[in-house]
Amino acid sequence: MDGIVLLREDHATVEKLFKKFEKTDDDAHAERRSIADEVIEELTAHAWIEEQIFYPAAREGAPDTSDHVLESVEEHHAVVWMLSELKDMPPTDERFKAKMTVLMENVRHHVEEEEKDWFPEVRKALGRKRLVELGEQMQKAKSDAPRDPLAVPSATDA
């Protein structure tokens, strides 16, 4: 699988979780906690493989996209901190839903920029063979990705 396809699949998985969360009732605390935990796990692994493998390869192979990579790392910084706060926040906390809503807005913005503006440039610059190599690397790295959002490099590097 090519790396951009893998990242788009991750985006779709997280979007499904977001929609599921948005359909929950205000008293569905256990369901919200469960969905939030899945979101935390998915986004932590996703950010990890992007920062460790995809972004460096994109910067090297498509140097014109360096500004986008830097902006994405900054967006990750905000997201992983929100994930770490959600991880430790009880779903009964009055801020839980609000924090998830802000997280969803940030992630949706990030995904839209990547998929519409940036991925086409990277695809053109890197080519199919390199993207397949990256996809294989990222797939393997996902299983070794940390589960703690603050272990993602952008948590402290940004």
DAKAPE-V347020 format. One record per residue. SS is DSSP state (H for helix, E for strand, - for the rest). PHI is phi in radians with two decimals (none if undefined). Layout:
ss-><SS;SS>
phi-><PHI;PHI>
This chain:
ss-><-;-;H;H;H;H;H;H;H;H;H;H;H;H;H;H;H;H;H;H;H;H;-;-;-;-;-;-;H;H;H;H;H;H;H;H;H;H;H;H;H;H;H;H;H;H;H;H;H;H;H;H;H;H;H;H;H;H;H;H;H;-;H;H;H;H;H;H;H;H;H;H;H;H;H;H;H;H;H;H;H;H;H;H;H;H;H;H;-;-;-;-;-;-;-;H;H;H;H;H;H;H;H;H;H;H;H;H;H;H;H;H;H;H;H;H;H;H;H;H;H;H;H;H;H;H;H;H;H;H;H;H;H;H;H;H;H;H;H;H;H;H;H;H;-;-;-;-;H;H;H;-;-;H;H;H;H;->
phi-><none;-1.42;-1.03;-1.21;-1.08;-1.04;-1.13;-1.12;-1.11;-1.03;-1.01;-1.14;-1.05;-1.19;-1.09;-1.08;-1.13;-1.05;-1.09;-1.08;-1.08;-1.11;-1.50;-1.30;-1.42;-1.09;-1.70;-1.57;-1.09;-1.15;-1.15;-1.10;-1.08;-1.08;-1.15;-1.05;-1.10;-1.14;-1.08;-1.04;-1.11;-1.11;-1.24;-1.13;-1.11;-1.10;-1.07;-1.03;-1.23;-1.12;-1.26;-1.43;-2.15;-1.23;-1.07;-1.04;-1.16;-1.17;-1.10;-1.27;-1.48;-2.37;-0.98;-1.15;-1.72;-0.97;-1.09;-1.14;-1.07;-1.09;-1.12;-1.11;-1.11;-1.13;-1.14;-1.03;-0.94;-1.13;-1.15;-1.17;-1.20;-1.11;-1.06;-1.15;-1.21;-1.12;-1.01;-1.75;-1.66;-1.16;-1.16;-1.48;-1.08;-1.09;-1.57;-1.01;-1.12;-1.10;-1.13;-1.11;-1.10;-1.15;-1.01;-1.04;-1.08;-1.11;-1.17;-1.08;-1.09;-1.04;-1.09;-1.06;-1.09;-1.07;-1.23;-1.56;-1.71;-1.76;-0.96;-1.05;-1.14;-1.15;-1.02;-1.12;-1.28;-1.53;1.42;-1.07;-1.03;-1.15;-1.17;-1.17;-1.01;-1.10;-1.04;-1.13;-1.07;-1.17;-1.05;-1.14;-1.18;-0.99;-1.21;-1.70;-1.12;-1.16;-1.71;-1.60;-0.96;-1.33;-1.51;-1.25;-0.90;-1.15;-1.07;-2.06;-1.44;-1.40>
